[in-house]
Amino acid sequence: MVNFLSVQTHFLSRSFLSRTLASTALFCSMTVSATAKAIELDWQPREQLTHTQQATLNQYCRGAYIDGWQAIQVQPSTHADAIQLFANAIKQGSEGDIQLQGEAEMRSSQFSLQADRIQTNASGYYSAQGDIRLRQASQLIHGSEVVLNDEKITIEQAQFLFHDKGIRGSASQIESTKGVIFIEEGFYTTCEPNNGSWQLYGSSIKLDSVSGFGTAKHVQIRIHGYPIFYFPWLRFPINDQRHSGFLFPSFGYSSSDGFNVSTPYYLNLGPNYDATITPHFVEKQGEGVDLEVRHLSRFGTTIFEQASFSDQEEGLQITRKLQTQQQFSQAFRAGLLLEDNPTEELYPEKNSTSLGEQDHYERSAYLQYDKGNFSANVTNKRYQTPDADEEQPFDWLPRFSASYYYSSPIFTYQPEAQYTDFFIPDSSKTDGIRQVINQTFSLNATSSWGFFNPGLLSQYRAYDFNDKTTEELHHTSHFLDSGLILERRFTGSNWRQTLEPKLSYLNSPFRSQNAIPDFDTSEKELTYEQAFSHTRFSGNDRIGDTEQYTLALESRIYDANNIERWTLKLGQVFYLQDRRISVTGNNDSDIETEQESPLLASISYQENEPFSAALDLNYNTEKEALELGRFSARYAQKNGVLLMANYLYQVDSDNFMIDTKQSQLATIFPLTDNLHFFYQQDYDWLNDQDIKSVTGFGFENCCVKASASYQRWLDSDDDRQDGFFLRFILRSLSSAGTQNTINSVENDYWNEGNIGYN
């Protein structure tokens, strides 16, 4: 028969026990070691969980820890510090000592202690033996013996579990006194029971909650029982505060560099600013050091970065970057970007900063205001161009721009204004001030069966050049966009199809622009979507002349759930006059005389999950040849199979010679539930050579992710490079390894260390 006794005795011990249980959560960030079996109490396999609980797991987790803690309900008439005692037999001595025998349990509103035997006395001394379970919310400690009083608590052969973080471990002994915890021969891991993917071991650990630091001796990180890293002594933080110390190193190997290693050191300089110093060693290149300093204000972040490398052949190489983004209100923000290469054409061989090798290093500052449909911006921008053979961009000293958008059921009005002071050091080029006003006005006649939207585009340009000359240009274009939307349903199903004929007309008269320089103009690529654009060029210098109409036919197929599955588009532009304006201005030797554009086709298919594909074609009917062919396909099954294919064929519009002919094949293929194979090959069919090839394997479970790959690629100088790349992450602990700066399917698999892959 189970006896029950409610007592109110010396509750300093109860409070001390609760504090000790809370402090044991310091295991969440410590490094410990032992060989005890993992706690499996409270573990539930996936198939035994509810649907709600299963929904919280990722695809690789096989179950979860379910907290078995239940606090007692304290009655209003009961003291808040009441402890309930349960046992097969309860004995109380004359001096207030109590003994619980057989299925003994002490339970309060904050903790419970279960054991075969429990002894306590009025002075606050507790001891328990045999199958001990010490619980409070989201925490469980299992051991063979517990002794505690107001001064300290000692747990022998302890196993611990933190349900919310999935952290478990064991130690031969845990002792806590005055905010300091001592652990002998223990380990911890976030891996599931019977999964020894990684464990962090230590022979002796001291955790000081007052200082916020722990120290450990003879620390090992083991993966499947094999030591991977060893530290004779380690100091580490044991709370959520940032502390200075070494981060995990990264390392790699390539044919051009040999072995390389980087060892970052983190400096906690203050509550809102810190720094990271990263020394580098590259076997065949030299040594270097990177610096990153971060500052956080209530408005935004500021980051300074510098990469310095002493190359064995080229000497010192340096790049610097300062960037700040500040949001002063919901509408008003500002930013600054300063990029610098003081060593001119040299670039650090090893660089962990965000500033890569550039043709032009930007120095800019901006103020931005956005509210509703109104936007305004002022930007000052300069460039450093280390290579004298590179054409330097124009500086903005400064640029002011503003825009507004108004739309009603009757009409749409969109004005834009811009003022830019262009400057370039090259005295042989023209620079100066450009003022721009663009205004678009269109009528809205739209219904469920079609649309009819006539409009006009007014463009004004005023130039005040530094050579004291001026130019002015007024231009008005007229346009009409119209279309019908016809629809039918497939017989015997809820699928439906639309048929959408479209007609677009554009009249942009010729205006001579020989005296106007090209500050920022580029010609737009002719695609199906561009066929309906009201401008031929991007930028604000060139106003393309044309009179043209576009005929097109679109069709969309929707399934029973109203999801667009097929999209088919076919169109062609017909020109009513020659086009004399080019990027360089009026060029009578380069007049475009074609009366029609290539046939412009676009086809896409989208299935709910597994498959999508898109095809763009430009077919020249006069030459009966393809000008552009672009294909992409993606197949992604729920079982993890991923296939990607891309192909690009393009000809030079000037001489109609093949300019690009490249393909890409990539796959991620699951070999088991956790092991994956990934492969990519990019091939240049025009030059008959590999551009990039990647072969590798990846492994992932609930607590580990790793990838190993061999990669070969052509760099920016068309020199062939190769290397072996290893990356792994021990979830809730750290990550190590290095990645290629060239993007590939390995980055898709790695997915920034997150669960699963793109």
Disulfide bonds with the S-S distance in Angstrom:
Cys61-Cys702 1.81
Cys191-Cys703 1.95
